[in-house]
């Protein structure tokens, strides 16, 4: 089933017909998604998914609850409306619950490409075949994914709010494996034609070849050049901390630090759903228009993001970053943009006497929630730099590093780009050269 | 359920599939949470759909849909066949499956109290009472409690004639007290962090956990952590509590034994494994007292990895993984077992929904108990640290280098638990660590923990796995590693 706006509108009409709640919100989401997965230079998994689901939120006497279903017949729609209302009625009242917002105006974003939405399995397989040929040319083994599809999100409420967003999605990720080394590259975006798949395959292959027979460098504090994927996977651990509720509830690393200089002078961070490299809908989980928010200016934490309820509690204005209600987390910026600099990777390398170049991190976890110490591993292309040159590949390190301290030690930045990793959502971030980064132990490869 | 599944098989075979299976899954979930005296999330969800997996021209295809109408099923089955034909464009050899007999069966997991029949208000009342107890303790700045219920009803049909219906109910519950004192955030959770305890059971699990009874002590510990000493850095003997050891097993034994990782299928995302095929039957994985099984059978207990048949229709098995310290077994699928010349799959293929293919996943990967109580083990330890309840976990993509942090620790001196320690952490290399294990507590301390959030695959799947463990001691482990240099 292909979810259209008309179908979503009709579904909401039925919800309104059956709902007996004081206020009713309905979210209709549709997915049509395919993913071709390859490893050992062959396609080993190849999948496709179609789903449409309806989620209804009911309000009854300062109480709210949600029920969802992907069965869309009349009986199921009636049942989901009744279930939401019954769940809402069985809980204590929440004095902080606000009335649903009324109709809103949204700035349009163009994130849909019909060709990407409907790319055939044959087209994906032909692309993968070329990538495998590229690997085999250098005696490498390729593993990765090439996915494409479409997602639709329609949001309505009984006060007349109606919002619709359609986006095409694509992802190409590749790991090139040699006997003793590996290289990796990944891009995502609404248009598969712009992923640059040939270049990504080349880049991953070059990294695998350049890091053959990795040497052992002792753990310690080194200057490090982080590629954008490595930067974004670290910064992803700050997203919830930028939420107003997180500070209000004293679970954010920014608790007590709003208005203070938390990072270096050269750090500017904003949330900007309208940035040409950003993804997602221009409205939040309650249908509030997303706003651009300047979070960090010259290292000073200027603003947080707020959903309506948190804004009301904290005397702030909602910024359109709330999650669907009810939820425990409140809000978060989902389109982080870190302002970059003008340095090229070559300049960063030339300026480094002794240091490391990191392609990506892996299995990052929070060690300390307030000092914001993270741990994790390097993976798929870690190189030793000496006297301004990349010398050789090295065995992978574990790090334990406060990212607050890290963002106080950024010496150089490249222009920002849309980065993709595996630990966080996409962001627009630069490569960064960090003065000192704490690599605490080594692994065996 | 049967009609759409049979129709999917018929269509797939008619269009050229040499093998096909169809899974119809009806998944109902209820999640209830409270926070600082208010209801947090209160939600029900229901997801029904079919996934069709086929082999055509010697290659795999898979398609899924939530629309179970006849035209939609035909379209999905046709799409699976078309996708398999595309896969064949890049195949090196035909897919071969280890043989498996036809099975017709119906199995239902034991569930004494169906959580979906309980009034939501009963559950919320308990969570709010726990919340109130937590907030009675001065210094607790955030109280959170939650219950998570899931009922999974699924039918598996294959073109080899199998027809298997399985119904299981899973329950999870727990709470956490957080304390912020101006320059530090500390947390204590019960009975485990990241959601609490999960098992394939009904509400009786919640009743047995006695959430309310444990709330005051847990809240007091969260606040007391601010005042206690930092876990020292250096080499120490450590005793791990059973839930922390459960996660240690998950990361440093459960994942490396997944045969798809070993064979490179996960190289781009979840990673590979140091347990290359040459190590089977030869690697001294652990000390002689260590015995580990991957056991999906009901006899092992109501773990999140307990079932009657996996999602390829292979019967649940108890697979020896480590016997007296020697590495002896992998978790496998029909395809991976055949590819390394094993006669049968170990029955570990699991999908997290109708819209995902089954992957090799942990079942219940458990450390078998040794002897004695935790008290005995502490009394037998001269100088060490006892660590309890996971706070952070990380391991490299081949599963050698790991590091864990726990919520709390206590120093052990001359056989006694002494001062409380905050921010405990330890790290090491997998086989060195397991070979340093010199004592494992007995059956009376053994708990079958549930890990509800194991991620793997592209698109990502989240699977529940089980891990039985009793506290155990490890000699000369690097501790305090997470804070060194910071």
Interface residues (C-beta under 8 A of the other chain):
Chain A: X1 X33 X34 X35 X36 X37 X38 X39 X40 X41 X42 X43 X44 X45 X46 X47 X48 X49 X50 X51 X52 X53 X55 X63 X64 X65 X66 X67 X68 X69 X70 X71 X80 X83 X84 X86 X87 X88 X90 X91 X92 X94 X96 X120 X121 X122 X124 X125 X126 X128 X129 X132 X141 X143 X144 X145 X147 X173 X174 X175 X177 X182 X184 X221 X249 X250 X251 X255 X256 X326 X327 X328 X362 X363 X364 X365 X366 X367 X368 X369 X370 X371 X373 X375 X376 X377 X379 X396 X398 X400 X401 X402 X405 X422 X438 X440 X441 X442 X443 X444 X445
Chain B: X33 X35 X36 X38 X39 X40 X41 X42 X43 X44 X45 X46 X47 X48 X49 X59 X60 X61 X62 X63 X64 X65 X66 X67 X72 X76 X79 X80 X82 X83 X84 X85 X86 X87 X89 X90 X91 X92 X119 X120 X121 X124 X128 X141 X142 X144 X178 X180 X182 X183 X184 X185 X187 X263 X264 X265 X266 X267 X268 X269 X271 X274 X355 X356 X357 X391 X392 X393 X394 X395 X396 X397 X398 X400 X401 X403 X405 X423 X425 X427 X429 X458 X459 X481 X482 X483 X484 X485 X486
